[in-house]
């Protein structure tokens, strides 16, 4: 049963921007750290960014300065603003929620394709 729902993926040219959204039930959103992962074609899933309930963020080195993760606690929504996109950013992006180091919830994924 999918509990996290992503949206906002699509096709964009290199240098462009996209904003991903992830909506979660309030019972999940309020108690968990929210994460964005991605899985490039033929590669393993990797962590892109995290945001705690208090708004503390962390990023993978490859996206630092280009991506911004945020959360709207009133809307139970997590966002990933992606700027200066590169072809290497292509992949399926997943929203996830973890607590005490255990990832319990995943979204179904949304495709992001960056053309050169």
N, C-alpha and C positions, 0 to 999 in steps of 0.2 A: 504494500500500500504506500503510494507516493505521498509524502507529507510536505515536501518542499517543492515549490513550483518555480522554475526559472523562466525568464523571457528576455527578449532583447537581442538575441543573436542575429547574425546575418552575414551578408557579403559586403566588404568594404575595401577600398583601395588603400594601399600603404600610405601611411601618414594621416589616415582618417581616424574617426572616433566612433565608439559604440558605448552604450550603457546597458549593462545587464541588471536585471532585477530578480530577486528571490523572495517569495512570500512564504511564510511559515505560520503554522498555528501558534497562537500566543503562548500556549503552554510549553512549546519547544523554544520559541524565540527568546523568551525572557530568561530562560535558565541556561542557555548555551552560548558558547563562543561560535560565531558564524564564520564560515570559511568559503573561499572560492578555490577550486581546483581546476586544472585543465589536463586534457589528454591529447597531445599532438598525434597526428597519424603515425602509426607504427611504433609509438613510444609509450612509456609508462605514465600513469597519472601523476601529476606533480602539484604541490601546494603553491598557490599564487599569492593569496593574501588572507589575513584573518582580522577579525574585529571583535573585541570583547563587549560585554554588555555595558561597560563603562566607556567604550569608545577608543580603547587602546588598539592600535593597529600594528600589523607587521606584514612585511612584503618579501617576496622572493627577489633576489638581486637583479634578476633579468627584467623585472617590471618596475623596479623602484624609480620614482620620478615620472613615470608615465601612467601608471594605474593608481586609482584611489578607491579604497573600500570604505563604505560608510553604512550606517544602519539608522532606520527611522523607527524608534521604539513605538511610536503611536500607530504606525501602519504595519508593524511586524514584518518589515521589509529590509532586506540587505541589498546594497547596490555595489556594482563594480563599474566605475567610470574608467574607460580605456581610451587613452589618447596616444597619438603618434604610433599607431599600430604598425607592426612589421609582419611580413609573411611568416616569420617564426612564431608569431602569436596564434596562428591557425590551430584549431583543435576544438574538441568538445569541452565546454565549460560546465562544471558541476558546482552547485551549491551544497554545502554540508554543514552539519552542526555537531559540535563536540563539547564534551564536559568531562573534566578530570582526565583528560588525555584520551578519551575513547570517543571515536566518531560513531554516532548512533544513527544519524539520519542523512539521507542523500536525496538530491533531486534527480530528475530524469535526464538532465543535461540539455544544453543548447549549443548549436553549432556556430562557431565563429570562423569565417574564412576571410583572410586578408590577401588580396591579390597584389602582385608586384607591378 
